[in-house]
């Protein structure tokens, strides 16, 4: 069998996966058993006293008639299955089929497959397509035993794969598969192919009685037939999608019933789309291949494509199917599955149709996951996992590509050493990329999960490049962000969100001028191949052009421009002010309802509601008018307002009664009425607010300040009180210092575990290389409270305590200060804490008066603490008083400084710092005292010992 003339582009090969090859050879005789493997790992940190639970891994056992194979462990089940299949192929000496210019083997395999489909063995097998063959035996007259070619081309996976090997254009032009199957059947003398414009195949010799009789004994469970609700999608956009009922008798072939509904007597001319929505679904589009220009199966096409369509394009059906559909189409969930020989069926209603439309948009999966198609929007920023609500950007992008029949997006992650980044910041040197991995979204999960490896993360920063390709591997767009991230997961999610944000803009306005389209892309570090892009999304643009209506966000804002006739658009807030208001970065939890209201008759229909809907303020995770209203409310208050209608698809995808909602939209002037109650507000994390205003982030500026003082001090020993995940200790190892011993103390085992991995990685490397931290002789991490005495903390040259005391009660902070300066007595102590007066800038709010917050200790209505875990935040005066009193009681001097902001401009530094220095005494010798060991050693390192010792 020759090619159709559409050769595969040079350099682009279609490779059959190992699992596909196993299926082609063994079918149902191959079974995969996947088991979960839980492991405890050291993560490159020997001696850590905290058990480290490894990631959830899977391995697969593949059972074949002649052998059994056990794979290694993988993060994804499908990767374990593919690995087992690949190992089996190596044992069997089989190599996966690779498409190239010579498609003779694929053509011969197609002929063999078609012959097998019409064999006695296949008729009795458990296969969705074999059910179609059995159903064809109930057809009467000349149609007895006739199977539509379109069914064969769609329902058999191997047929589909072989057709794509012959010509990859089958993906975008399914009619090619029909021609290939017809030509294969024409070479088989035992089969009869259709003539005179019909598209069916049957056996020349009937099945023998001993094959048919057992099948006739098996009676279907639906003896009386079934009534299936489906939808008719007219080709004209001026006609509404409407419900139809398919009455399928137990003795009928259901495609004959669908053909009749479409006004066609011959079911062989009914074409069947790929599954719509989930791949496992039987929801498909059925449409007529009208006025077939029949090509004799035995003739050579000579590069011509089989054109079987005539008439007006059905833009809505084409958009759903991702292929050209002409004339009316029926959307139904009916067919045969692997699980049963009975006819599977589910009702399809209008709401499902509109939800399918929404699901194909860039933000659709996020909206549907949140069960809020009207109020929710895909956020414009990916902040932190704990604040993200809904499906993550990478998963949404992969879903979008599958829905539009594109290749899986390719994620290329580059790892940059911290030292290289430092070099770049001080010069124009080119960064050296030490590692680059590609993740297609299918087989390489390592790239997306390296962020969980704290050791790699501690020494590197990451960038992610995303490519979106067509099925034929044409590049549609490429996103190459310039931002660096400490975790691979963060760089992947942010890059994915950039792509989704641009696609959302494109989908909202397909008429957007090319100049503006490219300008938006440049702002998001995206390069677009418009020629390939427009080609891939031609059905989308046809579907949505002139169909979108946008919400006027300013309709809900009370302003001087409001007039009497637009009074109903004004925002009305009811209820007393509680003083608890949301700010940018906080999580607002609301209860809301959205109703259709008509100007005539004042009819009201509930469209969407939620008892608890949480979103992050400032990330545009909801419609603008919702966020505008919530920003003006306090907890316990309710808001009411009207806005113009969003797109019809959004309303009908949300409405429980889509038909009634559609009738209201079409019959009256409608608006959307919102009722919102603010239930609670969760304050933003401190570092989130700081990162919004400071570059580098304020946390890094604090660490850099401490590092500079430590480098200049000549200190040989250091203890970090409240070391957390070891950010300061880790940073110290990147610079040459005089330090020989470093110690960290914290109460969080999780944070100490991460700190141990970070420090072990760098210190171990220093033994074999000329690293800046080569002078370090020992490192220890303790689990303990810094307001409890432990004699091992005494006598250090320098102590640090960065952003810790505000997490205690104020009396505990004073206890800590006295304990450190009177008992531990480091030569120098550096303490930093937030400056409460700077919160007005971080939160863009007004500072309270003294009456509102006596002594400045309480949280006012308008200016709040930076973190919900802060027990207090001090003004400059309060911090100065605390530090000076401590210093005078314990024979220390104290100097004040800070980072973020300036001491010469109000309101001072964002983080205020006290630098305590021990004053000289006549007797500088510290008393040895009794040894008290109340802290637990979590991890200990020494460059003199190969075996670690623990208490």
ZAMARGU-4260 file (C-alpha; in steps of 0.2 Angstrom, whole numbers, plus 5000, padded with zeros to 4 digits):
<rodrens>
0) 5000/5000/5000 | 5007/5017/4995 | 5007/5033/5004 | 4993/5046/5000 | 5006/5058/4995
5) 5008/5068/5011 | 5025/5063/5017 | 5031/5066/5035 | 5040/5082/5037 | 5059/5079/5037
10) 5066/5076/5054 | 5049/5072/5062 | 5046/5054/5066 | 5031/5046/5074 | 5036/5032/5086
15) 5024/5019/5092 | 5026/5018/5111 | 5032/5002/5119 | 5014/4999/5127 | 5007/5001/5109
20) 5018/4988/5102 | 5014/4976/5116 | 4996/4978/5113 | 4998/4976/5094 | 5006/4959/5097
25) 4997/4952/5112 | 4981/4962/5114 | 4971/4957/5130 | 4984/4943/5134 | 4996/4956/5141
30) 4992/4962/5158 | 5000/4976/5169 | 5000/4975/5188 | 5006/4992/5196 | 5010/4992/5214
35) 5015/5007/5225 | 5032/5007/5233 | 5036/5017/5249 | 5054/5020/5253 | 5063/5030/5267
40) 5078/5039/5260 | 5092/5049/5266 | 5091/5062/5253 | 5110/5064/5253 | 5111/5068/5271
45) 5119/5054/5281 | 5116/5055/5300 | 5100/5065/5300 | 5090/5059/5315 | 5073/5063/5307
50) 5066/5048/5297 | 5064/5055/5279 | 5049/5048/5269 | 5053/5047/5251 | 5041/5051/5237
55) 5027/5039/5232 | 5034/5028/5218 | 5027/5014/5207 | 5033/4999/5199 | 5025/4988/5186
60) 5024/4969/5182 | 5020/4965/5164 | 5013/4947/5162 | 5015/4940/5144 | 5011/4922/5139
65) 5030/4918/5138 | 5038/4929/5151 | 5035/4941/5166 | 5044/4958/5168 | 5046/4969/5183
70) 5050/4987/5180 | 5060/4999/5191 | 5052/5012/5202 | 5045/5028/5194 | 5035/5043/5200
75) 5021/5040/5188 | 5011/5024/5185 | 5011/5026/5166 | 5030/5028/5166 | 5032/5011/5176
80) 5020/5003/5163 | 5030/5010/5148 | 5047/5004/5156 | 5040/4987/5159 | 5034/4986/5141
85) 5051/4992/5134 | 5060/4979/5145 | 5049/4966/5138 | 5052/4971/5120 | 5071/4970/5123
90) 5069/4953/5130 | 5059/4948/5114 | 5070/4957/5102 | 5056/4968/5096 | 5059/4986/5091
95) 5045/4999/5091 | 5039/5004/5074 | 5046/5020/5068 | 5038/5030/5054 | 5049/5035/5039
100) 5048/5038/5021 | 5045/5019/5018 | 5027/5015/5024 | 5026/4998/5016 | 5026/4988/5032
105) 5013/4999/5040 | 5002/4996/5024 | 5004/4978/5025 | 5000/4978/5044 | 4984/4988/5040
110) 4979/4974/5027 | 4982/4961/5040 | 4972/4970/5054 | 4957/4973/5043 | 4957/4954/5038
115) 4958/4950/5057 | 4943/4961/5061 | 4932/4951/5049 | 4938/4934/5056 | 4928/4922/5066
120) 4940/4925/5081 | 4937/4943/5082 | 4918/4942/5081 | 4918/4933/5097 | 4931/4943/5106
125) 4929/4956/5120 | 4932/4972/5110 | 4921/4988/5107 | 4922/4986/5088 | 4917/4967/5089
130) 4901/4973/5096 | 4898/4984/5081 | 4901/4968/5070 | 4889/4958/5080 | 4876/4972/5079
135) 4878/4973/5060 | 4871/4955/5060 | 4854/4961/5066 | 4853/4973/5051 | 4841/4968/5037
140) 4842/4966/5018 | 4858/4970/5009 | 4864/4979/5025 | 4866/4962/5034 | 4883/4961/5041
145) 4889/4978/5034 | 4900/4988/5045 | 4902/5007/5042 | 4921/5010/5037 | 4920/5026/5048
150) 4917/5015/5063 | 4932/5003/5059 | 4943/5019/5057 | 4938/5026/5074 | 4935/5012/5086
155) 4951/5001/5083 | 4966/5009/5090 | 4978/4999/5080 | 4969/5004/5064 | 4971/5022/5069
160) 4989/5020/5073 | 4994/5012/5057 | 4984/5025/5047 | 4994/5039/5056 | 5010/5030/5052
165) 5005/5030/5033 | 5001/5048/5034 | 5002/5059/5049 | 4989/5071/5041 | 4976/5058/5047
170) 4976/5068/5063 | 4968/5083/5055 | 4959/5074/5041 | 4951/5059/5047 | 4943/5055/5030
175) 4961/5049/5025 | 4959/5034/5037 | 4943/5029/5028 | 4952/5029/5011 | 4966/5018/5018
180) 4954/5006/5026 | 4944/5004/5010 | 4960/5001/5000 | 4966/4988/5012 | 4949/4979/5011
185) 4950/4980/4992 | 4965/4969/4992 | 4956/4955/5002 | 4946/4943/4991 | 4936/4937/5006
190) 4928/4955/5009 | 4916/4965/4999 | 4918/4984/5000 | 4904/4997/4997 | 4900/5004/4980
195) 4890/5018/4972 | 4894/5031/4986 | 4892/5019/5001 | 4905/5017/5014 | 4903/5000/5022
200) 4912/4983/5021 | 4906/4965/5024 | 4912/4948/5022 | 4909/4939/5006 | 4906/4923/5015
205) 4894/4923/5030 | 4900/4918/5047 | 4898/4900/5050 | 4883/4895/5061 | 4894/4888/5075
210) 4901/4906/5077 | 4885/4915/5076 | 4873/4904/5087 | 4882/4906/5103 | 4881/4925/5101
215) 4863/4925/5097 | 4860/4916/5114 | 4868/4931/5123 | 4853/4942/5125 | 4857/4960/5129
220) 4850/4967/5146 | 4841/4981/5137 | 4827/4969/5130 | 4815/4983/5128 | 4827/4996/5120
225) 4833/5012/5127 | 4828/5030/5126 | 4844/5041/5125 | 4844/5060/5127 | 4856/5068/5115
230) 4858/5086/5107 | 4856/5092/5089 | 4869/5105/5084 | 4863/5114/5069 | 4875/5121/5056
235) 4868/5138/5057 | 4874/5149/5072 | 4857/5157/5072 | 4849/5141/5077 | 4850/5135/5095
240) 4857/5118/5101 | 4841/5108/5105 | 4838/5091/5113 | 4833/5075/5104 | 4828/5058/5109
245) 4836/5042/5102 | 4824/5027/5103 | 4836/5012/5101 | 4827/4995/5100 | 4837/4980/5107
250) 4837/4973/5089 | 4843/4989/5080 | 4860/4995/5076 | 4861/5012/5085 | 4870/5021/5071
255) 4854/5017/5060 | 4844/5027/5073 | 4856/5042/5073 | 4856/5042/5054 | 4838/5044/5053
260) 4838/5058/5066 | 4850/5067/5054 | 4839/5064/5039 | 4850/5050/5031 | 4845/5033/5027
265) 4862/5025/5025 | 4871/5024/5042 | 4888/5020/5032 | 4888/5039/5028 | 4888/5044/5046
270) 4905/5049/5052 | 4910/5047/5070 | 4921/5060/5079 | 4935/5056/5092 | 4929/5056/5110
275) 4923/5073/5116 | 4930/5078/5133 | 4938/5064/5143 | 4947/5051/5132 | 4938/5037/5141
280) 4921/5045/5137 | 4909/5038/5124 | 4902/5056/5121 | 4905/5059/5102 | 4899/5069/5087
285) 4889/5060/5073 | 4887/5069/5057 | 4884/5065/5038 | 4897/5063/5025 | 4886/5070/5012
290) 4888/5068/4993 | 4903/5057/4994 | 4915/5058/4979 | 4918/5040/4979 | 4935/5034/4974
295) 4937/5016/4969 | 4947/5007/4982 | 4958/4998/4970 | 4963/5015/4961 | 4979/5025/4966
300) 4975/5041/4974 | 4990/5049/4967 | 4991/5062/4981 | 4973/5066/4980 | 4964/5068/4997
305) 4947/5060/4999 | 4934/5075/5000 | 4918/5068/5007 | 4911/5085/5013 | 4899/5097/5005
310) 4888/5111/5012 | 4890/5123/5026 | 4903/5121/5040 | 4896/5117/5057 | 4907/5129/5067
315) 4901/5123/5084 | 4903/5105/5081 | 4919/5108/5072 | 4926/5117/5087 | 4921/5103/5099
320) 4928/5089/5088 | 4944/5098/5082 | 4940/5093/5064 | 4929/5099/5050 | 4910/5095/5053
325) 4898/5100/5039 | 4879/5101/5041 | 4869/5096/5057 | 4878/5085/5070 | 4871/5075/5085
330) 4881/5075/5101 | 4877/5059/5111 | 4885/5048/5124 | 4882/5030/5117 | 4892/5016/5111
335) 4901/5000/5116 | 4915/4999/5128 | 4928/4986/5134 | 4918/4983/5150 | 4902/4975/5143
340) 4894/4969/5127 | 4879/4979/5131 | 4876/4996/5123 | 4882/5009/5134 | 4872/5025/5135
345) 4871/5041/5145 | 4860/5056/5143 | 4868/5072/5136 | 4860/5089/5142 | 4863/5107/5137
350) 4873/5110/5152 | 4885/5097/5148 | 4887/5104/5130 | 4891/5121/5137 | 4903/5114/5150
355) 4912/5106/5136 | 4914/5122/5127 | 4921/5130/5143 | 4933/5116/5146 | 4942/5119/5129
360) 4946/5137/5134 | 4963/5141/5143 | 4954/5145/5159 | 4940/5132/5158 | 4948/5118/5168
365) 4952/5130/5182 | 4934/5137/5182 | 4926/5120/5182 | 4937/5113/5195 | 4932/5127/5207
370) 4914/5124/5202 | 4913/5143/5198 | 4911/5146/5179 | 4905/5164/5181 | 4914/5171/5197
375) 4931/5162/5195 | 4945/5167/5184 | 4962/5160/5181 | 4974/5169/5192 | 4987/5180/5183
380) 5001/5175/5196 | 5006/5159/5204 | 5012/5163/5221 | 5013/5149/5233 | 5005/5132/5233
385) 4996/5134/5249 | 4987/5150/5242 | 4983/5143/5225 | 4965/5136/5223 | 4961/5124/5209
390) 4971/5114/5196 | 4989/5119/5195 | 4994/5129/5179 | 5005/5115/5172 | 4990/5103/5172
395) 4979/5116/5165 | 4991/5119/5150 | 4992/5100/5147 | 4973/5098/5147 | 4972/5113/5135
400) 4984/5105/5123 | 4975/5088/5124 | 4958/5096/5121 | 4964/5105/5105 | 4973/5089/5098
405) 4991/5097/5101 | 5006/5088/5107 | 5010/5088/5125 | 5019/5104/5130 | 5038/5102/5132
410) 5045/5109/5148 | 5064/5112/5147 | 5072/5116/5164 | 5089/5124/5166 | 5099/5123/5182
415) 5110/5138/5186 | 5123/5137/5201 | 5121/5151/5213 | 5139/5157/5210 | 5135/5159/5192
420) 5120/5170/5196 | 5131/5180/5208 | 5144/5183/5194 | 5130/5188/5182 | 5124/5201/5195
425) 5141/5209/5195 | 5146/5208/5177 | 5140/5204/5160 | 5147/5186/5161 | 5136/5173/5152
430) 5128/5160/5164 | 5134/5142/5163 | 5120/5130/5162 | 5125/5114/5171 | 5109/5104/5168
435) 5095/5105/5156 | 5080/5092/5156 | 5065/5091/5145 | 5048/5086/5151 | 5035/5083/5138
440) 5022/5081/5151 | 5021/5062/5147 | 5037/5053/5151 | 5049/5064/5161 | 5042/5068/5178
445) 5059/5071/5186 | 5060/5088/5179 | 5044/5093/5187 | 5049/5085/5204 | 5067/5091/5206
450) 5060/5105/5217 | 5056/5092/5230 | 5075/5088/5231 | 5081/5101/5244 | 5099/5097/5241
455) 5098/5102/5222 | 5087/5116/5227 | 5100/5123/5239 | 5114/5126/5227 | 5104/5130/5211
460) 5091/5142/5204 | 5080/5137/5189 | 5072/5143/5173 | 5059/5134/5163 | 5056/5136/5144
465) 5039/5130/5138 | 5035/5125/5120 | 5018/5122/5113 | 5018/5111/5097 | 5005/5104/5085
470) 5003/5085/5082 | 5015/5087/5067 | 5028/5095/5079 | 5026/5113/5071 | 5030/5126/5084
475) 5015/5137/5089 | 5023/5147/5103 | 5038/5147/5115 | 5039/5155/5132 | 5056/5158/5139
480) 5054/5168/5155 | 5069/5177/5162 | 5065/5174/5180 | 5074/5162/5191 | 5066/5151/5205
485) 5074/5141/5219 | 5062/5127/5215 | 5059/5118/5199 | 5041/5116/5202 | 5039/5135/5204
490) 5048/5139/5188 | 5037/5126/5179 | 5021/5133/5186 | 5025/5151/5183 | 5030/5148/5165
495) 5014/5138/5162 | 5004/5152/5169 | 5012/5164/5157 | 5007/5154/5142 | 4989/5151/5149
500) 4988/5170/5152 | 4993/5174/5134 | 4981/5161/5127 | 4967/5168/5137 | 4969/5185/5130
505) 4970/5177/5113 | 4954/5167/5116 | 4945/5183/5122 | 4948/5192/5106 | 4952/5183/5090
510) 4950/5199/5081 | 4965/5207/5091 | 4977/5216/5079 | 4993/5206/5076 | 5004/5221/5084
515) 4994/5220/5100 | 4995/5201/5100 | 5014/5201/5099 | 5015/5215/5111 | 5006/5205/5124
520) 5017/5190/5120 | 5033/5200/5122 | 5027/5206/5139 | 5026/5188/5144 | 5042/5182/5136
525) 5033/5173/5123 | 5037/5171/5104 | 5022/5166/5093 | 5022/5158/5076 | 5006/5166/5070
530) 5005/5156/5054 | 5005/5139/5063 | 4994/5146/5078 | 4980/5153/5067 | 4980/5136/5057
535) 4978/5126/5073 | 4965/5137/5081 | 4955/5141/5065 | 4939/5132/5072 | 4941/5142/5089
540) 4942/5158/5080 | 4927/5154/5069 | 4917/5149/5084 | 4920/5164/5095 | 4922/5178/5083
545) 4909/5191/5087 | 4901/5179/5100 | 4910/5186/5116 | 4903/5199/5127 | 4913/5207/5141
550) 4908/5212/5158 | 4909/5231/5162 | 4919/5230/5178 | 4915/5248/5183 | 4897/5244/5183
555) 4898/5240/5202 | 4909/5255/5207 | 4900/5270/5215 | 4906/5285/5206 | 4901/5302/5201
560) 4897/5296/5183 | 4882/5286/5189 | 4866/5293/5184 | 4848/5290/5189 | 4844/5277/5175
565) 4859/5267/5181 | 4856/5267/5199 | 4854/5248/5200 | 4872/5246/5194 | 4878/5254/5210
570) 4886/5243/5224 | 4876/5242/5240 | 4885/5236/5256 | 4875/5231/5271 | 4880/5227/5289
575) 4891/5234/5302 | 4910/5236/5299 | 4919/5222/5309 | 4936/5230/5306 | 4943/5214/5298
580) 4946/5219/5279 | 4955/5210/5265 | 4971/5216/5258 | 4982/5211/5243 | 4989/5194/5246
585) 4976/5189/5259 | 4964/5175/5257 | 4946/5180/5256 | 4932/5168/5259 | 4915/5173/5253
590) 4897/5166/5251 | 4889/5172/5235 | 4875/5169/5223 | 4873/5175/5205 | 4855/5176/5198
595) 4848/5181/5181 | 4835/5195/5183 | 4824/5202/5170 | 4819/5220/5168 | 4802/5215/5162
600) 4792/5205/5175 | 4807/5205/5187 | 4809/5187/5185 | 4824/5179/5195 | 4833/5163/5191
605) 4848/5157/5202 | 4863/5153/5190 | 4877/5150/5202 | 4881/5150/5221 | 4894/5144/5233
610) 4893/5143/5252 | 4912/5144/5254 | 4923/5151/5240 | 4940/5156/5244 | 4952/5166/5233
615) 4968/5177/5235 | 4966/5195/5234 | 4976/5204/5221 | 4979/5189/5210 | 4963/5192/5199
620) 4957/5175/5204 | 4939/5181/5202 | 4930/5193/5191 | 4935/5211/5193 | 4918/5217/5200
625) 4918/5203/5213 | 4936/5208/5219 | 4931/5227/5219 | 4916/5223/5230 | 4925/5212/5242
630) 4940/5225/5244 | 4927/5237/5251 | 4919/5225/5263 | 4924/5219/5281 | 4920/5202/5288
635) 4901/5199/5291 | 4896/5212/5278 | 4885/5208/5262 | 4886/5217/5245 | 4873/5218/5232
640) 4874/5224/5214 | 4870/5221/5196 | 4881/5219/5181 | 4880/5216/5162 | 4879/5197/5157
645) 4895/5188/5154 | 4896/5177/5138 | 4881/5165/5136 | 4892/5150/5136 | 4897/5154/5154
650) 4879/5156/5160 | 4872/5141/5152 | 4887/5130/5158 | 4883/5136/5176 | 4864/5135/5176
655) 4855/5119/5182 | 4841/5123/5170 | 4850/5128/5154 | 4834/5128/5143 | 4825/5140/5155
660) 4841/5152/5157 | 4842/5152/5138 | 4824/5157/5136 | 4826/5171/5149 | 4841/5178/5140
665) 4832/5178/5123 | 4816/5185/5129 | 4820/5199/5141 | 4833/5212/5145 | 4843/5203/5158
670) 4856/5207/5170 | 4866/5197/5183 | 4863/5200/5201 | 4876/5196/5214 | 4874/5194/5232
675) 4891/5192/5242 | 4894/5190/5260 | 4912/5191/5267 | 4914/5176/5279 | 4932/5177/5284
680) 4950/5184/5279 | 4966/5175/5281 | 4981/5186/5282 | 4995/5185/5268 | 5011/5178/5272
685) 5025/5190/5277 | 5037/5186/5263 | 5023/5188/5250 | 5020/5206/5254 | 5039/5209/5256
690) 5043/5202/5239 | 5030/5213/5231 | 5040/5229/5235 | 5058/5223/5237 | 5071/5217/5225
695) 5080/5207/5231 | 5067/5201/5243 | 5068/5208/5261 | 5072/5191/5268 | 5088/5190/5257
700) 5093/5208/5262 | 5092/5203/5280 | 5103/5188/5277 | 5115/5198/5267 | 5116/5211/5281
705) 5121/5197/5293 | 5133/5189/5282 | 5143/5205/5279 | 5144/5208/5298 | 5150/5191/5301
710) 5163/5192/5287 | 5170/5208/5294 | 5170/5202/5312 | 5183/5189/5311 | 5172/5177/5321
715) 5177/5159/5322 | 5161/5152/5330 | 5142/5156/5327 | 5125/5151/5333 | 5109/5155/5324
720) 5094/5156/5336 | 5079/5151/5327 | 5088/5145/5311 | 5073/5138/5303 | 5077/5130/5286
725) 5095/5136/5287 | 5094/5151/5275 | 5108/5161/5285 | 5119/5146/5288 | 5117/5141/5270
730) 5122/5158/5263 | 5137/5159/5275 | 5144/5144/5266 | 5145/5153/5249 | 5158/5165/5255
735) 5175/5164/5263 | 5174/5168/5282 | 5185/5164/5297 | 5171/5153/5304 | 5176/5136/5310
740) 5161/5131/5320 | 5142/5134/5316 | 5127/5129/5326 | 5108/5131/5322 | 5094/5130/5335
745) 5075/5128/5331 | 5059/5120/5336 | 5053/5114/5319 | 5059/5097/5314 | 5054/5099/5296
750) 5064/5115/5295 | 5079/5107/5303 | 5078/5092/5291 | 5079/5104/5276 | 5093/5114/5284
755) 5103/5097/5287 | 5101/5092/5269 | 5107/5109/5263 | 5122/5110/5274 | 5127/5092/5272
760) 5127/5095/5253 | 5139/5110/5253 | 5150/5105/5267 | 5153/5088/5260 | 5158/5096/5243
765) 5170/5107/5252 | 5181/5092/5257 | 5185/5088/5239 | 5185/5105/5231 | 5191/5123/5235
770) 5175/5129/5241 | 5172/5146/5251 | 5166/5136/5266 | 5182/5125/5267 | 5187/5133/5284
775) 5172/5126/5293 | 5177/5112/5304 | 5160/5107/5312 | 5142/5110/5311 | 5128/5105/5322
780) 5109/5107/5322 | 5099/5106/5338 | 5080/5104/5342 | 5076/5116/5356 | 5068/5131/5363
785) 5079/5147/5363 | 5071/5153/5379 | 5078/5137/5388 | 5096/5136/5394 | 5108/5124/5386
790) 5127/5126/5391 | 5133/5121/5374 | 5126/5138/5367 | 5138/5148/5378 | 5154/5157/5373
795) 5151/5159/5354 | 5159/5174/5345 | 5143/5179/5336 | 5125/5175/5338 | 5110/5179/5326
800) 5092/5179/5328 | 5083/5185/5312 | 5064/5188/5312 | 5061/5176/5326 | 5056/5186/5342
805) 5039/5192/5334 | 5033/5174/5334 | 5035/5174/5353 | 5024/5183/5366 | 5032/5199/5371
810) 5037/5193/5388 | 5046/5178/5380 | 5055/5189/5369 | 5062/5198/5384 | 5066/5182/5392
815) 5076/5177/5377 | 5086/5193/5376 | 5091/5191/5395 | 5095/5173/5393 | 5106/5176/5378
820) 5115/5191/5385 | 5117/5186/5403 | 5120/5167/5401 | 5125/5163/5383 | 5135/5179/5381
825) 5141/5179/5363 | 5153/5193/5359 | 5141/5200/5346 | 5122/5197/5344 | 5112/5202/5329
830) 5093/5203/5331 | 5080/5208/5317 | 5061/5211/5318 | 5048/5219/5308 | 5045/5238/5309
835) 5027/5239/5312 | 5027/5257/5306 | 5032/5251/5289 | 5016/5241/5287 | 5007/5256/5279
840) 5018/5254/5264 | 5017/5235/5263 | 4998/5235/5265 | 4995/5252/5256 | 4984/5257/5271
845) 4983/5271/5284 | 4992/5269/5301 | 4981/5269/5316 | 4980/5283/5328 | 4986/5281/5346
850) 4967/5280/5351 | 4964/5265/5339 | 4980/5256/5345 | 4985/5261/5362 | 5004/5259/5364
855) 5005/5253/5347 | 5003/5235/5352 | 4986/5231/5346 | 4981/5227/5328 | 4971/5241/5321
860) 4956/5241/5309 | 4967/5247/5294 | 4985/5241/5298 | 4988/5223/5302 | 5003/5212/5307
865) 5012/5205/5292 | 5010/5187/5297 | 4995/5178/5306 | 5008/5169/5317 | 5016/5186/5324
870) 5012/5188/5342 | 5017/5207/5341 | 5026/5219/5329 | 5035/5234/5337 | 5037/5252/5331
875) 5055/5259/5331 | 5053/5267/5348 | 5047/5250/5356 | 5061/5240/5348 | 5074/5253/5353
880) 5067/5253/5371 | 5068/5234/5372 | 5086/5233/5365 | 5093/5247/5376 | 5086/5240/5392
885) 5093/5223/5388 | 5110/5230/5384 | 5111/5241/5399 | 5106/5226/5411 | 5119/5214/5403
890) 5134/5225/5400 | 5132/5227/5381 | 5132/5241/5369 | 5118/5242/5355 | 5118/5250/5338
895) 5102/5251/5327 | 5101/5249/5308 | 5090/5239/5296 | 5086/5234/5278 | 5072/5239/5266
900) 5068/5258/5266 | 5080/5271/5274 | 5083/5278/5292 | 5082/5295/5285 | 5065/5294/5277
905) 5048/5289/5286 | 5043/5276/5291 | 5061/5270/5292 | 5068/5252/5288 | 5055/5238/5284
910) 5066/5227/5295 | 5074/5235/5310 | 5090/5227/5317 | 5099/5229/5334 | 5118/5225/5334
915) 5123/5220/5352 | 5142/5220/5357 | 5148/5214/5373 | 5158/5227/5383 | 5175/5223/5390
920) 5176/5219/5409 | 5191/5217/5421 | 5189/5198/5420 | 5184/5193/5403 | 5185/5174/5407
925) 5168/5166/5406 | 5164/5154/5420 | 5163/5136/5415 | 5148/5132/5425 | 5138/5116/5426
930) 5135/5107/5409 | 5116/5107/5405 | 5111/5098/5389 | 5092/5101/5386 | 5093/5102/5367
935) 5093/5087/5356 | 5106/5085/5342 | 5097/5082/5326 | 5112/5082/5314 | 5131/5084/5316
940) 5145/5086/5304 | 5164/5086/5306 | 5177/5086/5292 | 5188/5076/5304 | 5177/5061/5306
945) 5169/5049/5293 | 5157/5042/5306 | 5144/5054/5314 | 5140/5053/5332 | 5124/5058/5340
950) 5118/5060/5358
</rodrens>
